[in-house]
Amino acid sequence: PFEYKTFIDSGNCFNSKNAFSYLNKRGINYYDIVRYNVGFATSGSYSNRIIFPSFDGDGKLNYFVGRTFYEDDKRAKYKNEKIPRGDVIFNEHLIDWSKPIILTEGIFDSIIAGQNSIPLLGSLLSIRSKLYKKIILKKPIVYLALDIDAYDKSIKIMKKLIKNDIAVH
């Protein structure tokens, strides 16, 4: 969004300290912030939100999501661009399709999971999604790392992928 600021350019901004503190509580360090271009907003509709941008395979911005960093914020925790999530492979420019990939539900989980992880931006993997089609095309080994409350959804994803000769763990 227009309000996006990087932590590097923020100087001693009070909100950057609070956003950075929140990220640290979630297990995200300075290296992760730089690698994933994590920023924040101090004004507008994205105020007091951490901003996670996504880039396509060519390095072009294709999506972003904002997450509140104050626990007592009454607004919805997440705010994102209004495009179909199925049209996005989050941070595709960082994925090496010749190596195993890790599928997680959300962005925080994906960053913590490490390199070659992709957030589903939910707990579903539609056969019409760009990510599903790319997995079927490239045939990487897939590790599913969804939350325990998405166990049944994990099984459905696993069955879909196995039907297409994808190794799933």
N, C-alpha and C positions, 0 to 999 in steps of 0.2 A: 504493500500500500504506500501511498504518498508519504505517510508519517514514519515509515521505516527508518531506523537509525542503526548504525553498527555500534558495537561496544567500543571499538577502537576509536571512533570519532566522537564518542560521547563525553570524553573528558571525565570530570568528577560529578557528573549528573546524578542527583539523588535517585531517580528512577532506574538508572543503569545499575546502580549498586543493589537496589532491591531486586531487580530482574536477575542479576548475576547471582545473588544469594539464593534466589528460588531455584535457578538452574543447578547450582551446586548441591542443594538439598535433594534434587532429583538425580544426582549422580553424573551430571554433565559438567565437564571441566573446560578450561580455556581452549585446549586443543580442539575439543568437539565444537565449540562455538565458532572457531576460525574455519574448521573443515566444512561445517554445514552452513556457514554464512548466517548464523543465528543473529537476529537483531531484536529490536524492541521499538515500541512507539510510546510517546509521551502525550500525544494529543489526538484529536479526531476520534473516529469511531473505533480505532484500534488502540486507544490510550490504555496504558498500563497492561499491555499484552506483549508477550514474547512473540516474535515473528519468525516462523520457519519457512524460508523460501524453498522452492523445488525447481530444479533445472532439468530439461529434457536431455536426451542423448547428445545433442549438439551444444549443450551448455546454455540454452536460452531459458529464461524464466518462464515456467509454465503453470505455476500454482503457488499459493502460499496459504499458511494457516497461522492464526494468532491464538495464544493461550494466555488467559489472565495469570498474573503472578502475585496477586494479593488474594489470600485465602478467603477474606470476607467480602470479596467483590460479588455483588448481587446479579451481575450479568451472566449470560451463558459462558461457560468456561472457554469454549472454542468458538472462533469466528473464522470463516474461510471464504474463499472466493466461490462464487456461485456457478461453478462449472461441474459437470458430472465427474465424480472421482474416478470412474472407470476409464476416463480419457487420459488419465495421468499415471505414469510410473514415477513415483516420488524419487527425486534425485537420481534419475536414470544415468546421468553422466558419471556417477560414482560406481556403477555396477560393472563387474567383470563377469560376463555371462558364461565364460568358460570355467568358472569356479562355482562351488556350491553357493546358494543364496539362502538367506534366512527371511522368512515372512513373519512380520509382527503385526499387531493391531494398530498401534499408534507410533507417532514420531519419537516420543521419549524412549519407548521400548526399542525402536529401531536403532537409535543412537547408542544405547547401552549395549545392544546385541553386537555392535561392531561392524567392521567392514563387510560389504556385500549383503547388507540387510535392507529390506524394503518394507515400509509400513503400508498396510492395506487401507489405511484411513478408515478403519472399521474392522469388522470380523468376517466379511464376505469376500469371495473371489468369483465374480461373475464370468461366465464363459465368453461374454461379449466384451469384457474389459481388455484394454491394451496390455495390461500386465499378464493376464492369462494367455493371451495369444503369443506374447513374447516368450513366456516360459515353454509353451508347446513347441515353438519354433527353435529355441536355443537348447532346450532339454538339459538344464542344469540340475544337479541334485538339489532338492528343496528340503529345508528344515523348517517345520512349522513351530512357531513360538507364540501361540495365542494364549490369552488368559484362560484360567481354568473354567470360568463361566462360559467360555466359547468352545467347550470340548466337542459338543455335537456339531458345531459349525466346522471345527477342525477336521472331523471325520469326513464331512461332506466334501471339503476341499481336497483332502487326501484321496478320496475315491475318484473324484474328477481327474486329478492329475495322474493317478495310477492307470486309469483307463487309457491315457495317452502316453504310456510308457515313461513316465517321469518317476524317478526314485524319490521317495518321500520319507522323511524321518520326523 
